[in-house]
Amino acid sequence: MTAMFVNLPVTDLERAKAFYTAIGFSINPAFTDHNAACVVVEPDHSYFMLLVRDFFQTFTKLPIGDPAISPSVATAIFLDTREEVDKSIGDGIVAGGLEPQPASDYGFMYQRTVTDPDGNIIEFGWMDPVAAAQGPQAYADQQA
């Protein structure tokens, strides 16, 4: 099994769990305790590990940055429809996230960004199936 786990430092684990469940993900209780929570993005494939900052620090000797001030990663998750993108962003804002910039609409691709309460950047996007399979020019040719 190939799986991806994106580790994110958080200051308040319960608040972070509430945010990530509000935007449509679930928590795997088998890998959740007082230090960390496993957020299921796509079962058997993609996960976030929400780690309280002190626990996150045990994985590195380097200082942990503050993603609200100096982000170093943005995680993009593509959904099946533009409406799902809009719903995820709306739900994230209601749950304490912020939308730091307007939506980007390229015709063949639509993206919106929300930051979680700690400032971690999550992008939700949609891409036209033709563009996803064959590239943006194929989408442009289809529109001509």
C-alpha positions as CSV (number, residue, x, y, z in Angstrom):
1,M,0.0,0.0,0.0
2,T,1.3,3.4,-0.9
3,A,0.0,6.2,1.3
4,M,0.9,9.8,1.9
5,F,0.8,11.5,5.3
6,V,1.2,15.2,5.5
7,N,2.3,16.2,9.1
8,L,1.0,19.6,10.2
9,P,1.9,21.4,13.4
10,V,-1.1,22.7,15.4
11,T,-1.5,24.7,18.6
12,D,-4.9,23.3,19.6
13,L,-5.6,19.7,18.6
14,E,-9.3,19.8,19.3
15,R,-9.8,23.0,17.3
16,A,-7.8,21.5,14.4
17,K,-9.8,18.3,14.5
18,A,-13.1,20.3,14.4
19,F,-11.8,22.4,11.4
20,Y,-10.7,19.3,9.4
21,T,-13.9,17.4,10.0
22,A,-15.9,20.6,9.1
23,I,-14.2,20.7,5.7
24,G,-15.3,17.1,5.0
25,F,-12.7,14.8,6.3
26,S,-12.9,12.2,9.1
27,I,-10.7,11.3,12.0
28,N,-9.2,7.8,12.4
29,P,-9.4,7.2,16.1
30,A,-6.9,4.3,15.9
31,F,-4.2,6.8,15.2
32,T,-5.4,9.6,17.4
33,D,-4.4,10.6,20.9
34,H,-3.6,13.7,23.0
35,N,-0.6,14.5,20.8
36,A,-1.9,13.8,17.3
37,A,-4.9,13.1,15.1
38,C,-5.0,11.2,11.9
39,V,-7.3,13.0,9.4
40,V,-8.5,10.8,6.6
41,V,-8.5,12.7,3.3
42,E,-8.8,9.7,1.0
43,P,-9.1,6.3,2.7
44,D,-6.1,4.0,2.1
45,H,-4.2,6.8,0.3
46,S,-4.0,10.4,1.7
47,Y,-3.9,11.6,5.3
48,F,-3.0,14.6,7.4
49,M,-1.4,14.0,10.8
50,L,-2.2,16.9,13.1
51,L,0.5,17.1,15.6
52,V,0.6,19.4,18.6
53,R,3.7,21.6,18.2
54,D,5.7,20.0,21.1
55,F,5.1,16.6,19.7
56,F,5.9,17.8,16.1
57,Q,9.2,19.1,17.5
58,T,10.3,15.6,18.5
59,F,10.7,14.7,14.8
60,T,13.3,17.4,14.1
61,K,16.0,19.4,15.7
62,L,15.2,22.3,13.5
63,P,12.9,25.1,14.7
64,I,9.3,24.7,13.7
65,G,8.0,27.8,11.8
66,D,4.7,29.5,12.2
67,P,2.7,28.8,9.0
68,A,0.5,31.8,9.6
69,I,3.6,34.0,9.2
70,S,6.0,32.1,7.1
71,P,4.3,29.2,5.2
72,S,6.5,26.6,3.6
73,V,3.9,24.3,2.0
74,A,0.4,24.5,0.5
75,T,-1.5,21.2,0.2
76,A,-3.8,21.0,-2.8
77,I,-6.8,18.7,-2.9
78,F,-8.8,18.4,-6.1
79,L,-12.5,17.6,-6.0
80,D,-15.0,16.4,-8.5
81,T,-16.9,19.7,-8.9
82,R,-16.5,23.4,-8.5
83,E,-19.5,23.3,-6.1
84,E,-17.6,20.9,-3.9
85,V,-14.7,23.3,-3.9
86,D,-16.9,26.2,-2.9
87,K,-18.6,24.1,-0.1
88,S,-15.3,23.0,1.3
89,I,-14.0,26.6,1.5
90,G,-17.3,27.9,3.0
91,D,-17.3,25.2,5.6
92,G,-13.7,25.9,6.4
93,I,-14.4,29.6,6.9
94,V,-17.3,28.8,9.2
95,A,-15.0,26.5,11.2
96,G,-12.5,29.3,11.9
97,G,-10.4,29.3,8.7
98,L,-9.6,32.2,6.5
99,E,-9.7,32.7,2.7
100,P,-6.5,34.7,2.1
101,Q,-7.1,35.5,-1.6
102,P,-9.8,35.4,-4.2
103,A,-10.6,32.3,-6.2
104,S,-8.4,31.6,-9.3
105,D,-10.5,30.6,-12.3
106,Y,-8.5,29.5,-15.4
107,G,-11.5,28.1,-17.2
108,F,-10.1,24.5,-17.2
109,M,-9.1,24.8,-13.5
110,Y,-10.7,26.4,-10.5
111,Q,-8.9,26.9,-7.2
112,R,-9.7,28.4,-3.8
113,T,-7.5,28.6,-0.7
114,V,-8.3,28.4,3.0
115,T,-6.0,28.5,5.9
116,D,-6.7,26.4,9.0
117,P,-6.8,28.2,12.4
118,D,-3.0,27.7,12.7
119,G,-2.3,29.2,9.2
120,N,-1.6,25.9,7.4
121,I,-2.6,26.4,3.7
122,I,-5.1,24.0,2.1
123,E,-6.1,24.6,-1.5
124,F,-9.2,23.0,-3.0
125,G,-9.5,22.8,-6.7
126,W,-11.4,21.3,-9.6
127,M,-10.0,20.6,-13.1
128,D,-12.0,19.9,-16.2
129,P,-11.7,16.1,-16.9
130,V,-10.3,16.7,-20.5
131,A,-7.6,19.1,-19.2
132,A,-6.8,16.6,-16.4
133,A,-6.3,13.7,-18.8
134,Q,-4.8,15.5,-21.8
135,G,-3.5,18.9,-20.6
136,P,-4.9,22.5,-20.7
137,Q,-4.5,22.8,-24.5
138,A,-6.9,19.9,-25.1
139,Y,-9.5,21.8,-23.0
140,A,-8.8,25.0,-25.0
141,D,-9.2,23.1,-28.3
142,Q,-12.5,21.6,-27.1
143,Q,-13.8,25.2,-26.3
144,A,-12.8,26.5,-29.8
